[in-house]
Amino acid sequence: MIVQGKGWGWSVFYVSILWLFVVFGIVIAFGIYEPDPQKSDKLFYQLCALWLVLSAVSVFALDRWREGKARRTAIGLFAETKRDDEFLFMRMWVWLYVLLALAAWALGASFLI
């Protein structure tokens, strides 16, 4: 399988992996253990929702930063610059909504368990 990415679009993947390690690293570091399988599943889905929300916020901030940088460059040169920040054939700003939708699903699933 070929993973397609252009420009800073790869940062979507790297930021998500970074937050995954941070969230579950904190769980491991503090030794959070739940012997009840049902409560354990609920905690897992809530941690996944937290991970996805943190990833979405980071992708949003990075996209805003890139847009501001492109705007400053365009104003300085009196030309429009094109940002090709894509990951898996979707623009970086679209990934914000994808990550938030997955986070909402995970949070909803945690309440249904």
N, C-alpha and C positions, 0 to 999 in steps of 0.2 A: 504494500500500500504506500502510495506517495502522499506525503503531507505537503500541502501547498501553502506557502506564505510569502508575502511581499512586504518590503519595508519594515515598519515596526509592528506589523501584524503578528510576528512571532512572539511578541511580548505578552499576548493573550495567554499563550500556552505557558510561558515561563512564570508569569505572575500567578497563574492558577496553581501551578505545581509548588511555587514558593509558599503560598498561603495554605496549601494542603499540608505541607511539612510543618508549618508553624502551628496550625490548629491541632493536628494529631500529635505533634511533638509535645505540646502543652499537656495533652491528655496523658501521654506516656510519662512525662516528667513528674506530673502531680499524682500519678498512680490512680487515676479515676477508674474504679472498677465497680461494676454493677452485676451482682450474681443473678438477678432476675432477668431472664431472657427478654421478656416483654419491655421492661424498663431500659434494658440495654439497647434494644432496637430503637426505641424512642430517642434515647440519647444520641445514637449514631445518626439518625435522620436530622436531629437538631444541629449536630456538629457539621453535617454536610451542608445544611442551609447556611450556617454561619460562614463556612468556607466559601460557598458560592457568592454570598453577599459581599464578603471582603474582596473577593476576586473582581466582582462587578464594580465596586467602588474604585478599586485600583485601575481597572481598565478605563473607567469613565475619566478619572483624573489624568491618566496618561493621554487619552484621546483629546481632552480639552487642552492639555499642554501642547500637544502636537499641532492642534488647530491654531492656537495662539501664535506659535512659532511660524507656521506657514503664513498667517495673516501679516505678521510683522515683516516677513521676507517679501511678501507680495507688495506691501505698501512701500517698502524701501526701494524695490526695483521697478515699481510701476508695472508689474506683470503678475499674472495669476499663476500661482504654483499649484501643481497637482500633487496631492498626497495619495500614494498607493499603499496604504496600510491595510493589508488583507491577511486573513488567516482562514484557511479552508474555504476560499472563494467568497468570503463575506467580509465586508468592511469592519473595521475595528469597533465602530459605534454600534453595529448590530449585535455584537457579542455581549454588550451591556444588557440588552433585553433578553438574550438567550440565557445568560447566567442568572438574571433575576427571575425568569420563568422557572428555571430548574430549582432555584432556591425556594420559590413559592410552592412548587410541587413537593420538595423535600419537607418543608415545614408543615404543609397540609398532611402529608403522609405520617408525620410524627404524631399528629393529633388523632389520626384514624386508627392507630395501633392500640 
